[in-house]
Amino acid sequence: MKSKIYSYGRQNITWNDIIEVVKTLRSPYLTQGPKIAEFEKTIADYVGAKYCVAVANGTAALHLCTLALELKKGDEGITTPNTFLASANCLQYVGATAKFADINAKDACIDVKEIEKHITDKTKCLIPVHFAGISCDMEKISKLAKKHNLFVIEDAAHAIGSDYRNEKIGSCAYSDMTIFSFHPVKTITTAEGGAITTNSKELYEKLLYLRSHGIDKRTPDSWIYEMNHLGFNYRITDMQAALGISQLKRIETFKDKRREIFKAYQDAFADDERFSTLVEPTYSKACFHLCPLLINFKKVKISKDELFKALKDKGLFLQVHYIPVHTQPYYKKLGFKQGDFPKAEAYYEKALSLPIYPDLKTKDIETIVKIIKETAI
């Protein structure tokens, strides 16, 4: 009998989701219609922000944020090396320069003390990443940003549904803007898709016209439109918005299940010195997007590469989050090198992301744990 296949992440689609998408397919609007505004309001209401702009994906969301802040050549922004490439690339897109600050070993999020070491006269923006759904310490980051007159963009691609000090990530209580991603491996999905929340009317209006070719259509009932800015086609469709609205209704259920799975893994690996997991700070209540397992390869004979391949042969299609951004060839050409951010590099050497999605049953988790423990010897 062929063994069951497990991936690190997977979407959860119900008949209600499908029905909502079909309803939109049968409506007059497939794009630029009323579902997009409804989706935006649903997100804004859920996180407690004044405004929301839905976009094509999380990368587009980050790019639009840097454009809206008018970052340019000569400016610098600081983010974490333990993230997907887009968190740094969005700065490069507008001619600014991406800089990095090392992480906390316990939660793998950006270390506020490390951020301060890298602030210069050129620094204009901080991009903290809520890694795996765990919140960065936004109160401290906000204080640091105000001290140095910096913008803050929260990269919450992993963190829709997460809380910081009993407030939803995305409320922008400690930042100028927050971005989300709705890729299929994320907590809720619109297939591809993303969103930006903000409490600034000025930034909101900029984001709206930058999302759609820089066009400012001041008279909705007229055929006249004006392009006053160089924008992009970063729009999302009504079908995607319909799916997102339907998915968001289940987000608290998803959150409870993801936290339950994370705790089950923690308990299962707790008494084995070969393994450890991230430690969530007291100020965070994560809607876990990832469950990284940290493996002490000094205590096992198998290498990380060998383990990854052996687990795949046994049906565990895991992933590594992330190869430190500063070690990518593009960023090495900009002067970064191995050894620049030792905590992020040490984390990468140990990390493998375990399956975490709502369809997993207790029996599945037991099977996954058993396979890993029997293979990492």
C-alpha positions in Angstrom: 0.0 0.0 0.0 1.3 3.4 -1.0 2.1 5.6 2.1 0.1 8.8 2.6 1.6 12.0 1.3 2.0 15.0 3.7 3.0 18.5 2.5 4.1 21.3 4.9 1.0 23.4 4.0 -2.3 22.9 2.2 -5.5 24.8 1.5 -8.8 23.9 3.0 -11.7 24.3 0.5 -15.3 23.6 1.4 -18.5 23.4 -0.8 -19.5 26.8 0.7 -16.2 28.3 -0.7 -17.0 26.8 -4.1 -20.6 28.0 -4.1 -19.5 31.6 -3.3 -17.0 31.5 -6.2 -19.6 30.1 -8.6 -22.1 32.8 -7.6 -19.5 35.4 -8.5 -18.7 33.6 -11.8 -22.4 33.9 -12.7 -22.6 37.6 -11.7 -22.0 40.6 -14.0 -18.5 41.2 -12.4 -15.5 39.0 -12.6 -13.0 41.8 -11.7 -13.2 45.4 -10.5 -16.6 44.6 -9.0 -18.4 44.8 -5.6 -16.8 41.7 -4.1 -13.4 43.3 -3.9 -14.7 46.2 -1.7 -16.7 43.7 0.4 -13.5 41.6 0.9 -11.5 44.7 1.9 -14.2 45.7 4.4 -14.3 42.2 5.8 -10.5 42.2 6.4 -10.4 45.7 7.8 -13.3 44.9 10.2 -11.6 41.7 11.3 -8.2 43.1 12.1 -9.5 46.5 13.4 -7.9 48.8 10.7 -9.6 51.7 9.0 -8.7 50.8 5.5 -7.8 47.8 3.4 -6.6 47.4 -0.2 -6.7 43.9 -1.8 -4.0 43.1 -4.3 -2.7 40.4 -6.6 -0.3 38.8 -4.0 1.8 39.5 -1.0 4.8 40.6 -3.0 2.7 43.2 -4.9 1.5 44.3 -1.4 5.0 44.9 -0.2 6.0 46.7 -3.5 3.0 49.0 -3.2 3.9 49.9 0.4 7.4 51.0 -0.6 6.0 53.0 -3.5 3.3 54.6 -1.3 6.1 55.7 1.2 8.0 57.2 -1.8 11.2 55.3 -0.9 13.9 55.9 -3.5 17.6 55.5 -4.4 19.8 56.4 -1.5 17.2 55.3 1.1 17.6 52.1 3.2 15.2 49.8 4.8 15.8 47.1 7.4 14.2 43.7 7.5 15.1 40.2 8.7 17.3 37.7 6.8 14.9 34.9 7.9 12.1 35.6 5.5 11.0 35.1 1.9 12.9 37.1 -0.6 10.0 39.6 -1.2 10.5 41.2 2.3 13.9 42.6 1.1 13.2 42.7 -2.7 10.4 45.3 -2.3 13.1 47.8 -1.2 15.3 47.0 -4.2 12.3 47.4 -6.6 12.0 51.1 -5.8 15.8 51.8 -5.9 16.3 51.7 -2.1 18.7 49.4 -0.4 17.8 46.4 1.7 19.6 45.9 5.0 19.2 43.2 7.5 19.1 42.7 11.3 19.6 39.3 13.0 16.9 37.3 14.7 16.0 36.1 18.2 17.0 32.4 18.5 13.9 31.5 20.5 11.2 32.7 18.1 13.1 33.4 14.9 11.7 36.9 14.6 13.7 40.0 14.1 15.6 41.2 17.2 14.9 44.8 18.1 18.3 45.3 19.6 19.9 44.1 16.4 17.7 46.5 14.3 19.1 49.5 16.3 22.7 48.5 15.4 22.0 48.9 11.7 20.1 52.2 11.7 21.9 55.0 9.8 21.0 58.4 8.5 19.8 56.7 5.3 17.4 54.4 7.1 13.8 55.3 6.2 11.8 52.1 6.9 11.6 49.0 9.0 10.0 45.8 7.7 9.5 43.4 10.7 8.3 39.9 9.6 5.9 38.0 11.9 7.6 34.7 11.2 5.5 31.5 11.3 2.6 33.6 12.6 4.5 34.6 15.8 4.3 38.3 16.4 7.4 40.5 16.5 7.6 42.8 19.5 5.8 45.6 17.8 5.6 48.0 20.7 9.4 48.1 21.0 9.8 48.3 17.2 7.3 51.2 17.1 9.2 53.1 19.8 12.4 52.6 17.9 10.8 53.8 14.7 9.5 56.9 16.3 12.8 57.7 17.9 14.5 57.6 14.5 11.5 59.0 12.5 11.1 55.8 10.5 8.2 54.2 8.7 7.1 50.7 9.7 5.6 48.1 7.3 4.5 44.9 9.0 5.1 41.8 6.9 2.3 39.6 8.1 2.3 37.2 5.1 2.4 34.4 7.8 0.1 36.1 10.3 -3.5 36.7 9.4 -5.4 35.8 12.5 -2.4 36.2 14.9 -2.6 38.6 17.9 -0.1 40.9 19.5 -1.0 42.0 23.1 -4.6 41.0 22.5 -4.9 43.1 19.3 -5.1 41.6 15.9 -2.0 41.8 13.6 -3.1 44.1 10.8 -4.7 46.7 13.1 -1.6 48.9 12.4 -1.6 50.1 16.0 2.2 50.1 15.8 2.9 50.5 12.1 2.0 52.5 9.0 0.9 49.5 7.0 0.5 45.8 7.3 0.6 43.3 4.4 -1.0 39.8 4.1 -0.6 36.9 1.7 -3.4 34.5 0.7 -1.3 31.9 -1.2 -2.8 28.4 -0.9 -0.3 27.3 1.9 -1.4 30.3 4.1 -4.1 30.2 6.7 -6.8 31.5 4.4 -6.4 31.5 0.6 -7.7 33.4 -2.5 -5.4 31.1 -4.7 -3.0 34.0 -5.3 -3.8 37.2 -3.5 -2.7 39.7 -0.8 -3.9 42.8 1.1 -2.6 45.9 2.8 -4.2 47.5 5.8 -3.6 51.0 7.1 -5.1 53.7 9.3 -3.8 56.5 7.1 -6.3 57.9 4.6 -3.4 59.4 2.6 -1.6 56.1 2.2 -4.9 54.3 1.5 -5.6 56.7 -1.4 -2.1 56.3 -2.8 -2.4 52.5 -2.6 -5.7 52.5 -4.5 -4.3 54.3 -7.6 -0.9 52.6 -7.5 -2.7 49.3 -7.6 -4.4 50.1 -10.9 -1.9 51.8 -13.3 -1.7 55.0 -11.3 -5.1 56.0 -12.6 -7.1 58.4 -10.5 -10.7 58.2 -11.6 -12.3 61.1 -9.8 -15.7 60.9 -11.5 -17.0 57.3 -11.4 -19.9 58.0 -13.7 -17.7 59.5 -16.4 -15.5 57.8 -19.1 -12.7 60.3 -18.2 -9.7 59.0 -16.3 -6.3 60.5 -15.5 -3.0 58.8 -15.0 -1.1 61.1 -12.7 1.3 58.5 -11.3 3.2 55.5 -12.7 1.3 52.5 -11.2 0.9 48.8 -11.8 -1.8 46.3 -12.5 -1.8 44.6 -9.1 -5.5 44.1 -8.9 -7.3 41.0 -7.5 -10.4 39.5 -9.1 -13.9 39.2 -7.7 -13.8 35.4 -7.8 -10.7 35.5 -5.5 -12.4 38.1 -3.2 -15.5 35.8 -2.9 -13.3 32.9 -1.9 -11.4 35.1 0.6 -14.7 36.3 2.2 -15.9 32.7 2.6 -12.5 31.6 4.0 -12.3 34.4 6.5 -15.5 33.2 8.1 -13.5 30.1 9.3 -10.3 31.8 10.4 -10.8 31.4 14.1 -11.5 27.7 13.6 -8.3 27.5 11.5 -6.4 29.3 14.2 -7.6 27.0 17.0 -6.7 23.9 14.9 -3.2 25.3 13.9 -2.4 26.1 17.5 -3.6 22.6 18.5 -1.3 21.0 15.9 1.7 23.1 16.9 1.2 22.1 20.6 0.9 18.5 19.7 4.2 18.6 17.9 5.8 20.5 20.8 4.6 17.8 23.2 5.7 14.9 21.0 9.3 16.2 20.6 9.7 17.7 24.0 11.6 14.9 25.7 13.9 14.2 22.8 17.2 16.1 22.9 17.5 15.8 19.1 14.6 18.1 18.5 13.2 21.5 19.6 10.5 23.9 18.4 10.1 27.7 18.4 9.0 29.4 21.7 6.2 31.8 21.4 6.6 35.0 23.5 3.9 35.9 26.0 2.8 38.9 24.0 2.0 36.8 20.9 -1.0 34.5 20.2 0.0 33.0 16.8 -2.2 31.7 14.1 0.6 29.4 13.1 1.4 29.3 9.4 4.5 27.2 10.0 5.7 24.7 12.5 9.5 24.6 12.2 11.2 21.7 13.8 14.8 22.4 14.9 17.1 19.4 14.6 20.3 19.2 16.5 22.4 17.6 13.8 25.3 17.1 16.2 23.2 14.5 17.9 22.3 12.6 14.7 24.4 10.8 12.1 22.3 11.8 9.1 22.8 15.2 7.4 20.1 17.7 6.8 20.1 17.0 3.0 20.0 13.3 3.6 17.2 13.6 6.1 15.1 15.8 3.8 15.4 13.3 1.0 14.8 10.3 3.2 11.6 11.9 4.6 10.4 12.6 1.1 10.8 9.0 0.2 8.6 8.2 3.2 5.8 10.6 2.2 6.8 13.7 4.1 7.2 16.6 1.6 8.6 19.1 4.0 10.2 22.5 3.3 12.9 24.8 4.8 11.9 28.3 5.8 14.2 30.1 4.9 17.5 30.1 3.2 18.8 33.4 4.8 18.2 36.2 2.2 21.7 37.7 2.6 23.2 34.4 1.4 21.4 34.4 -1.9 23.7 35.1 -4.9 21.9 38.4 -5.7 22.5 39.8 -2.2 26.1 38.4 -2.1 26.8 40.6 -5.1 25.7 43.6 -3.0 28.3 42.8 -0.4 26.6 40.5 2.1 28.4 37.3 3.1 28.1 34.1 5.1 28.6 35.0 8.8 26.9 38.4 8.7 23.9 37.2 10.7 24.9 34.1 12.7 21.6 33.5 14.5 19.6 33.4 11.2 22.3 31.2 9.7 22.3 28.8 12.7 18.5 28.7 12.6 18.6 27.7 8.9 21.0 24.9 9.5 18.6 23.3 12.0 15.1 24.0 10.6 12.6 21.8 8.7 9.0 22.9 8.5 6.5 20.2 9.6 3.0 19.7 8.0 0.5 22.1 9.6 -2.9 22.5 8.1 -6.5 22.0 9.3 -7.1 18.6 7.6 -4.4 16.9 9.8 -5.8 14.4 12.3 -4.2 13.2 15.5 -3.3 9.9 13.8 -1.6 11.9 11.0 0.5 13.8 13.5 1.5 10.6 15.3 2.5 9.1 12.0 4.6 12.2 11.0 6.4 12.2 14.4 7.1 8.5 14.3 8.6 8.7 10.8 10.9 11.7 11.8 12.1 10.1 15.0 12.9 6.8 13.2 14.7 8.6 10.3 16.7 11.2 12.2 19.1 8.8 13.8 
